[in-house]
Amino acid sequence: MDDEDTLDPFFAEGLVTEVMRTIKSGKEAAVWLCRGGPAAGSPLLAAKVYRSRYRRNFKNDAVYKEGRLIQKRRIRVAVEKKTRFGRELEDGWWVNRESEALTTLHAAGADVPRPIAASGAAVLMEYVGDEEDAAPQLLRVSLDAAEAQRAFDRLLWNLELWLSRDIVHADLSAYNILYWQDRAIVIDFPQSIDARTNPNAHELLARDLKHLCRHFARYGVEEDAVDLTEDLWGRYAYARL
């Protein structure tokens, strides 16, 4: 099925009226710029269409899946045995996880795109950018020292907010942070984990903070990722976030 065919439900619901162009095409997903319909509440939207599991490239995805609770035995067995039904469920899990994480975090006030809808292999969300250009990745933006400190502080505030909602991004880097109109906006949450149940949560939080501190060190932002991790995790563990 073509990516654009996957978006048919969004056309049927009046959320999308036109697929304009590809914003990004990668191993895990393609992102399309769409014109929003009357039901969408935004003139421009981003539609993220996931590849089939055979074309995806989530590295060592077991670390993200640990701690998932699958209560129905039939479903649990299908996933464990990797039957066709189980593989389809796995595909849907990544889509649902991103949609659920964005919904939770946007409602909490986090700097993430506003989710619009999810269907099949696609998530429809707020587009960050204008009609000419999508917002650049943080990696491709040059900031002055004051801008960098503000962006870092705000991103650290976001990580704390996410953790207060039991969410760790688990793959945070300058590649999946957009920078638009003096704001850092975080994307790509399919691998995000539940800090309550995933035994790798502390390690993944530490990795996210390590990547963040390493990127901003080039601007003179001096923060210790280990100290930040222990402070955040300690306050989370004692329900003080």
C-alpha positions, 0 to 999 in steps of 0.5 A: 500500500502506498503511503498516501493510501494510508492517509485515506481515513484522514481524508474521509474524516475531513482532516486532510484535503491535500497531500502536498509533498514529502517532508522526510523519508527514512527507514522507520517512517515517511512524513508528509506535509498535508493541507488541513481540512475543516475538522483539523483546526490547522491549515498545515499538518504533518502525517507520519506514515510508519514502514512495515516492520521489515523496513523499520530499523529500531535498533535493539527494540527489546530495550523499549518493549520491556515492561509492556503489559499484555493481559490477553493471553492470545495476544501475548502468545502471538507477539511472543511467537511472532505470528503474522497476527503478532507482527501486525500487533507490533506494527500497531504498537509503535503507532499507538505509542507515539499517538498516546505519548503526544496526547498525554504530553501535549495536554500537560503543556509539553513542547511537542506537536499537537496530535490530531488523529491516528489510523492504521500505520499513520499519525496525524499531527501539527506541522512545525514550519511554514508552507515553504520550509519545515522547521530545521533539526536542532542539529542544523541550527546555530544559536548564540550563547543566550539562545542556547541556554534558554533552549537547554533550560526549556528542554530540561524542563520538558524532560522533567515534565515528561517524567512526571507523566511517567514518560521517558523519550528514550531516543532524544538527540539533536536530530529529533528536536526541531527549532522554530521561532525561538522554540525547541519542539521535540518529535519522534516518540514511538520508542518512548517508555513507561518509567513505571514498568520498564526496567531500563528507564533510568539508563534511557533517561541518562542517555537522553540527558547525555545526548542533550548535554553533549550537544549544548556543550558546544555553546558553552552550556556546562551541565553534568548529565550524570548529576541531572539524571540522578536529581531527576530520577531521585525526585521521580522515585520519591514522587517529588516532580 
